[in-house]
Amino acid sequence: MTDTPYGFDTLQIHAGARPDPATGARQTPIYQTTAYVFRDADHAAALFNLQEVGFIYSRLTNPTVAVLQERVATLEGGVGAVACSSGHAAQIMALFPLMRPGDNVIVSTRLYGGSITQFSHTIERFGWSATFVDFDDLDAIAAAGDENTKAIFCESISNPGGYLTDIPAVAAVAEGLGVPLIVDNTLATPYLCQPISQGATLVVHSTTKYLTGNGTVMGGVVVDSGNFDWSASDKFPSLSQPEPAYHGMTFHETFGSLAFTFHGIAIGLRDLGMTLNPQAAHYTLMGIETLSLRMERHVENAMTVATWLENDPRVDFVTYAGLPSSPYRDRAKALYPKGAGAIFTFAVKGGYAACVKLVDSVEIFSHVANLGDTRSLIIHAASTTHRQLTADQQEAAGASANVVRLSIGTETADDLIRDLDQALAVAVK
Ligand SMILES: *Cc1c(COP(=O)(O)O)cnc(C)c1O
């Protein structure tokens, strides 16, 4: 073979996987085990001291989960990854090595509703805080930074409106502040966007969504670019200073570009226990094998449905960034050339009441609090996923009372249009 790097379609099937050394099994086995037999006492001691990499206990590492970690890290162009029990777990696991009590993270106002709640309330229990900023205002991001800022967090394609973040521009602000940029790449997937190639330090996913693809299992992952110099300042002592729990070993000095990933496993999973189980890892690996094929159809269908909706008199506006009328059109072309995803909102004439009637009238679309499924999904964010937010927060997040969010699936596009047509006829008189 030549040295030509494999293409995405090849890597999504093969990266991280090899025939099982014990049996030759071609598909990655589900290693349904809690623990692993040590060769002898010296082997056990070396593993516990992190002098040798291997399997001890499945809260930390498991062979099926390890294949998933390597596959997602490869597709994202990172050096390593830590799989977690959910996307929300991945967000905590991404911040945990960076933050101490009193520290803050600058986050976009346009986020998944659950992330807004996690950042505005729950992380306060750890003594952390979040400053919410409009990420189209780069000066405001820079101005929000202070000596306790330890990270910047945004979504590549943002929920629920499908807005697009200018990752290279935000990465430049992060570099100016000397902190890592964390990008939630759930809605784009590495097929549509690779944040690391645009300057992000860390990428998080809810693998619950497109990576698994069919609404079966929960999961998350944190991918590390390996590009950040954790010792350049004294901001990140968990990575740059001696760790008492491992006899004073320093993660950055010992593991170099893999410091964040090793910390995530040896401290994060060990002590927080947000571990992905091997069954879920297996389902997600199966899903990733067809990621590019599904994303192409998701994007094609989203464009067809969004175009139809925009021309319908019962609709006030459609936020899909792939539309020629979108203010994000140029950004879409430059940074998301394979498509602007398949999640967007549209405003229904008749406001809140019409939106509620619409979600009650669809037949193919499922009314669920999920996205990134092969099935098309619909939800009225203001009364569900973004319900806990104030009206101002809803507005800033793109989840006002008059909009409905669609997650366009891979069905026949004409069927989706016919379904929305009949539901709009009921909702808007
Ligand atoms: C669903 C989702 C999350 C949370 O992931 P879970 O797997 O549900 O914990 C985070 N970010 C985005 C963009 C999501 O869509």
Ligand as a Chemical Component Dictionary entry (heavy atoms), coordinates in Angstrom:
data_LIG
# 
_chem_comp.id                   LIG 
_chem_comp.type                 NON-POLYMER 
_chem_comp.pdbx_formal_charge   0 
_chem_comp.three_letter_code    LIG 
# 
loop_
_chem_comp_atom.comp_id 
_chem_comp_atom.atom_id 
_chem_comp_atom.alt_atom_id 
_chem_comp_atom.type_symbol 
_chem_comp_atom.charge 
_chem_comp_atom.model_Cartn_x 
_chem_comp_atom.model_Cartn_y 
_chem_comp_atom.model_Cartn_z 
_chem_comp_atom.pdbx_ordinal 
LIG C1 C1 C 0 -27.941 16.096 23.212 1  
LIG C2 C2 C 0 -26.887 17.096 23.259 2  
LIG C3 C3 C 0 -26.051 17.235 24.376 3  
LIG C4 C4 C 0 -26.197 16.373 25.603 4  
LIG O1 O1 O 0 -25.919 15.048 25.285 5  
LIG P1 P1 P 0 -26.581 13.795 26.071 6  
LIG O2 O2 O 0 -25.993 12.621 25.375 7  
LIG O3 O3 O 0 -28.064 13.920 25.934 8  
LIG O4 O4 O 0 -26.136 13.937 27.496 9  
LIG C5 C5 C 0 -25.054 18.194 24.345 10 
LIG N1 N1 N 0 -24.902 19.002 23.279 11 
LIG C6 C6 C 0 -25.685 18.910 22.193 12 
LIG C7 C7 C 0 -25.456 19.816 21.042 13 
LIG C8 C8 C 0 -26.705 17.955 22.149 14 
LIG O5 O5 O 0 -27.481 17.879 21.064 15 
# 
loop_
_chem_comp_bond.comp_id 
_chem_comp_bond.atom_id_1 
_chem_comp_bond.atom_id_2 
_chem_comp_bond.value_order 
_chem_comp_bond.pdbx_ordinal 
LIG C1 C2 SING 1  
LIG C2 C3 SING 2  
LIG C2 C8 DOUB 3  
LIG C3 C4 SING 4  
LIG C3 C5 DOUB 5  
LIG C4 O1 SING 6  
LIG O1 P1 SING 7  
LIG P1 O2 DOUB 8  
LIG P1 O3 SING 9  
LIG P1 O4 SING 10 
LIG C5 N1 SING 11 
LIG N1 C6 DOUB 12 
LIG C6 C7 SING 13 
LIG C6 C8 SING 14 
LIG C8 O5 SING 15 
# 
